[in-house]
Amino acid sequence: MITFSMILQLCIVLGALWVGSRYGSLALGAISGIGLAILVFGFGLKPGSPPTDVIYIIIAAVTCAGIMQASGGMDWLIQIAEKMLRKHPDHITFFAPLCTFFLTVLVGTGHVVYTLMPIICDIALKKGIRPERPCGVASIASQVGITCSPIAAAVVAFVTISNANHFDITIPRVLMVSIPACVCGLIAAAAASYHRGLDLDKDPEFQKKIADPIQREYIYGSNATTLDKEIPQSAKNAVFIFLGALAIIVMFAALPDLLPSYPTVKAVKGAGDLTLVSGVTISASTLAKAGVVAEGFTEKGMVDLKMNLVIQIVMISAAALMIIFCKAQPKKAVAGPVWQSGMVAVVAIYGIAWLADTYFSNYMSEMQAMLADIVKEYPWSIAFVYFLVSVLINSQGAVVVAMLPLAYKLGIPGPVLLGVLPAVYGYFFIPNYPSDIATVNFDRSGTTVIGKYLLNHSFMMPGLISVFTSTIVAYLLSMIFY
């Protein structure tokens, strides 16, 4: 039964997310802490659990990627992408988003594309292509890649939470669905953007700009490039180490039999509580955690090393190898955008997920009673919830960590949740995300814009097409595979 108190507390949760998104950066997590404090101290709700496993993985992955950037390895990846784009300038509207997408897939964060965006704009201008076409969809692609990266928080969190809820899924199996689905979505978005807007030679506003010699020099005078930058062998070696670490993670995820196993005590399936002679009642899970073997309640067994620990060990080890052998400077890594954006994501996920878990865990029975009929009849409708929450909190990893446990408790099958995974990206809807704002600034032609009415911006159309198409394709693939 829905009560006034339940609605009021939900408004507090949404209000904290909204205020946090207005301030951006670390404020998302910090202001969520205010909402958490109000729920716990003001309303007496039992605190939920912060997603520590996911946070540790993000720290390890971001540290590794940040060290690679400090070694110069990121410059080499950008240079490779630029060579490909300049080789095929006529088709930059298709190739630019594919480049930004796969850069994100490799590194696990969309913030690596800032160096590439001025290059995309420069190539488009030199070829007479309206920069809005490749720039808009390339910015979208840089975020779409997050649900396709083996070290991104959204993917790791999906696997970790799914396994805890008895949907046995591995990182490679997630990628088998998400990568082809998201590529299809991006191709659809690029196709829709191919003739978007007026050509530059027919755009009266653009022609009016370049009629002014100063404006013309500003628009055409820059020559953004990384091709003249000499990349040392140590930077290339850092990339090889990073790619090797990704390959090891994927190998262990695909072949879990290779992982070491350890003896453990686990609760017998379906076991109830054990009542001691003293009258104290203890659950089977509590006995298992204490390592106590009680016939009919707990039993000895073997457990494999968990993938969340595998990722942390491999990523931290790879970072160390780059420091030792690739001249990577830790201080430079900490000052770099990859490490800093990753730490911001840690704080955001920490606060947002803890706030959401506190609210939903206290009202799970009410949620189940209210939504059971809807999710039973239309389980795919959870995609709309994912999208709307993402519009508020600007983090795909946080959406997964906050909403996936609720989805499983509502009884939605794992394959359905895998199929709607691309829907966790909705923060392009309100154009306040750093990559979108930066893209607008990088486009010297002024064709990539945030409209007068806020929502009529250059990222809306490619974003909606990409997410809608990706979700449909992912859903179909998931139903075929599972």
N, C-alpha and C positions, 0 to 999 in steps of 0.2 A: 504494500500500500504506500502510495506516494504521500509524504507529509510536507508541511510547510518548511520544517527544519531541513529536510532533504533537499528541497528546491533552493533554499537560501544558501546552503553549503555548496551546492553545485554552482550557484552564481559567484560565490567566493573563489572557487577553483577557476572558473572561466575568467573572472575579473583579474585574478593574479596572472593568468596566461596572457590576457590582452594587454595589461599594463607592462608586463615584461617584454612583450614583442614590440611595444612602442619604444622602449629604451634600447632594446637589442643587446647583443653581445652577452656579457656575464649577467646582465639584469634578468634574463629569462630564468636562470636557475635561482638567483638570489631572491627575486620577488616571489617566486614560487615558495621560497622558505617562509615568507610572511603568511601566505595562504595556509601553509602547513601548520604554522604556529597558531593561527586562528582556529583551525579545525581541532587541533590537539588540546590547546589550553583554553580556548573559548567554548568549544562544544563538547569536549571530552572524548573525542574519537580516538580509537586505538591507532597508534602510528603504523603505517605499512612498512615495507622493507625497501631500502634503496637498492638499485640494481648494481651491486658491487662487481659481479662477474663481468658484466658488459663494460663497466667503467675501467676495470683493469685492462681489458683487451684494447680499448680505445687508447689508453695511455701507452701501451706497448707498441701498437701499430703506428700511432702518431709520432712517437719517439723515433722509430725506425725510418719513417718517411721524412721526418724533419732532419735526421742525420744525413740521409741521402741528398736532400736539398742543400744542406750545408757543404757537402762534398763537391757540389756542382753537377750531380747526376741529373737533377731536374732540368737544368739548362740543356743537357744533351737530349733528353726526351722532347723538350720543346723544339729544339733545333731539327730533330727528325720529323716532327709533325709539320714544321714550317716548310721543309724541303718538299714534302708530299703535297702540301697545299699550293705552293708556288708552281709545282709541276703540272697541276690541274686547276688553273684559276677559273676556267669557264664553269666548273661544277663545284665551286666553293660552297654553295648553299647546301650541298649534300655532304661534302667531305669535311667541312668545318665542324659540324656537330658530331660526326663520327670521331674526329680527332679529340675533341674535348671530352666526349663520352669515354673513350678508351683510356685517356689520361686519368680520369677519375677512377675507372675500374682498376687501374694499376696501383694508384696511390691511396685510394680510399677516401679522398676528400675532393670536393669540387673547387676548392680554393687554389688549386694549382694552375688554373687556366688564365689567370690575370695577365701573364706574360704573353699568352697566345692571342688574346682578344685584340690588341692593337694591330697585330699582324694580319688577322682576319679582315679587319676594317681596311687596312692598307691595301691588301690584295684586291678586295672588292672595288675600292675606289679606282685603283689603277686599271681595272678591267671594265670600269663603267657600270658595275653592278650595284644596285641599291644596297648599302651596307646593312640596312635593317633586316634584309632577307637572311643572310648567313649569321649575323650577330644575334638576332633574337632566338633562333632555334639552337645556336651553339651554346648560349647561356643556359637554356633549358636542358640541353644534353649534358652539361657539366654537372647538373644535379641529379638527372635521371640515372647516371652511372653509379650512384651510391648503392642502389638496390642490386647492383650487379658486381660489386667488388667483394672478393673473399675476405678482406680485412676491414670492411666498413661496418660501423656499429649496427646499422639496420639489418644486415645479413647475419652477422654473428648473433645478435639478439634474437632474431627469428629462429635460428637453429637451436640456440640454448633454451629458449622458452618452450619451443615445440617439443624438444626431447623431454623436457620436464613434464610435459602434458601428454606424453605417450604417443606423439607423432614422430616416429623415427625418421629424421631427415638429416642429410649432410649438406655441407656447404656446396660441393659440386652439384648435387641434385637441385639445390635452389638456383644455382647459376644456369643449369640446363633449361630452366623455365624462364628466369628473369632476363638473361642476356638476349636470347632470340626475340622475346616479347618486346623488350625495350628498344631493340634495334628496329623492329617493325614499326613501333610507335614513332621513332625519330625519323625514319624514312617517310612515313606518312606526313609528319609535321614539315619536313623539308620540302616535300612535293607541294604541299599547300602554300609554302613560303616562296616557291621558285619564281612566281610572277607577282609576288605581293607588292602592292603599292605602285606608284608610277616609276618608270625608268628615270634615271637621273636627268637625261637629256630632255625629258618631257615634264619634269617636275618644276612648276613655276617658282615655288619657294626656294628650291635648291639653286635654280638658275639665277634667281635674284641675289642669293648669297655670293655666288662666285663672280658675279658682275663687279663686286667690290674687290679690288686687287689684294687688299689685306686679308679678307676672308678667304679668297682663293689660295693665297699662300699658306694660310693656316690649315685649310682642308687638304691641299695636295702637297704641301711642302715637306711634311714629315715622311720619313722612310723607316718605319719600324721593322727591325729585323734582328735575328739572332745568328744569322749565317756567317757574320764576320767575327763571331766570337770563337776563340780557340778553346776546345774542350780537352783538358788533360786526360791522360789514360786513367788516372786515379778516379776521376769522376765516372768514367765508363765502367770501371771495376765496381764502383759502388752500386751502379744500376744492376750489374750482373749479380751481385750479392743479394740485392733486394728481390730481383726476379727469382733467384734460387730459393730464397726464403718463402716466397709465394708458392713456388712449385712444391716445396716440402710440405707446406700446410695442406695444399690441395691433395697431395699424395696420401697423407695420413688420414684426411677426411674421407677419401675414396676407398682406402684400404685399411680400415680400423684394426684388422688382425695384426698389423705391424706394430701397433702400440703396445707398450709394456702393460702388464696386468698386475694387480696387487690383491692380496687377501683382504676380505672385509666381512663384516657381519651385517646382514640385511633383514628387514622385516619380512615374514612370510606373507604372501599375497592373501588378503582377506582376513588376516589375523586381527582379533579384537584387543581388548585391554587385559592386562594381567593384574589380578588382585593378590597382593602379598598377604602373608599371615597377619601382618600388623593392620591390614585393612586399607593400606594405601594402594591406589590403582595407578598403573603405569602403562602407557601405550607401547605397542610393539616398536614403533619408530623410535621412541625414546630409548628403549632397551638396545636397539641396533646402534644408535649413536654412541651409547656407552660401551659398546663392544661386548654386551652380555648375550650369551647363547642360551635361549630358553626353548625347549622343544615345543613345537606348535606355534611359536610366536616369532622367533628369529632363527636364522640359519647362517652357516658360513658359506661364503662364495668368493668369486673373483670379480674385480671391477677394472675396466680399462682406464688408462689415463684419459681424462676428459679433454675434449678438443679446445675448450676455452684456455686450459693450461698449456696445451700444445702451441697455440697461437702466441701466447705470451712468451713462452720460452724461446721459440724460433725468432720472433721479432726482436726481442731484446738482444739475443745472441747476434743476429744480423747487424744490429746497430753497433754493437761492440766491435765486430769485424771491420765495419766501415771506419770507425774511429782509429783502429789500430793500423789498418792497411791502406786506407784511402784518404788520409789527411783530412778527415772530417773534423771540424771544430765544434764541440758541444755547445760553446757559448753562442756561436753563429746559428746553430740549430734552434736554440731557445728564442733567438731574436727573429727567426724566420716566420713567414705567414702560415706555413703548414703546421708547425708545432703550436703556434699561438691559436689558430682557429680550432685545432683539435682539443686544446685545453678548455677553450670556451665551450665546445660541444660537451666535454666531460661535466662541467658545472651545470650546463643546461639540462642534460639528461639526469644528472643527480637530483636537482631540485624538482623538475617537472615530473619525472617518473615517481619519485617519492610522494609528491603531492597527490598524483592521480591514484596511486596504489592505496594510499590512506583512505581516500574517499570511496573508491569502488569496493575495497575489501570490507568496509563497514556496511555497505548497502548491497552486497552481492545478492542476497535473497530477493530484495525488492527489484533489482535489475533483471534477475532471471524471470520473475513473475511478470514484469512489464514487457520484456522483449522476447520472451520465449516463443510466442506464436509467430512473431515477425521473422525471427532468425530461422525458425523451423521451416517456414514456408518460403522465405527468400534469404537464404544464408549469405548470398553474395551482396546483400544490402549493407553489410559491414564495410564495404568499400567506400560508401558515402560518408560513414563515420570517420574512417581513416583520413579521407580527403579534408573534411571540415576541421578535424583536429589539427591537421598539418597546416592549414591556413592560419591557425592561431599560434602555433608554437615553433614554426620555422626549423624543424629538425626531424628528419625521417627516422633516425635512431630513437629519438624520444617518443615518437608516435608508436613505434613497434613496442618499445619497453612499457609504455603506459597502457596501450590498448589491447595488445595481443593476449595477455593473461585474462582480461575480461572476456575477450572473444571465445577463448577456450572454455571458460567457466560457463558461458552461455550455451555451450554445446555445439558450436560451429566446427565442422570437421577440418582437420589440418590441411587437406588438399585444397579446400575452398579458400582458406586463409593464405596459402601459398599463391593461389591464382589471383588474389586481389592485392598482392604485395605492392605492385607499382602504384597503387592508389595512395600510398603514404606520402607522396610528393604533391603537395597542393599549395606550397608557400609562394609560388609564382603569382597566385591570384591577386594578392595585394603586393605591389612591386616595391617592397622595402628590404629585400634580401641583398646583401653586399654584391654578389655576382651580377645581379640585374642592374643595380645602380652603377656599378663600375662599367658595365657594358654601354650604358647610355653615355657615360662620360668619355669612353674610348672612341665612340663613333663621332668623328669630327664633322661629318656631313650633317648631323642633326636629324637623321631619318629614324634612328632608334630612339623612341620617346616614351615618357610617362605622360599619358594624356591629361587633358584639362580636367576630366571627370574621374581621375585616378585609375579606374578599372579599364579604361580604353587605352591600354598600353601595348607595347610591341611584343610582350611575352605571353599575353593572354591566349591568342589563337594557337601558336605552336604548342604552348603548355597544355591546353585542353585537349588538342588532337593527340598529342603524344601520350598523355596519361590515359585517356579514354581508349585509344587503340592498344596500348601496352597491356592494360588491365584485361581487355577482352581476349587478346591473344594468350596472355599468361593463364587466364582462367581455362581456356580451351586446352592448352598444353598440360596443365595440371590435371585436368579431368582425364586426359589421354594416358598420362604417365601413371596416375594413381587411382 
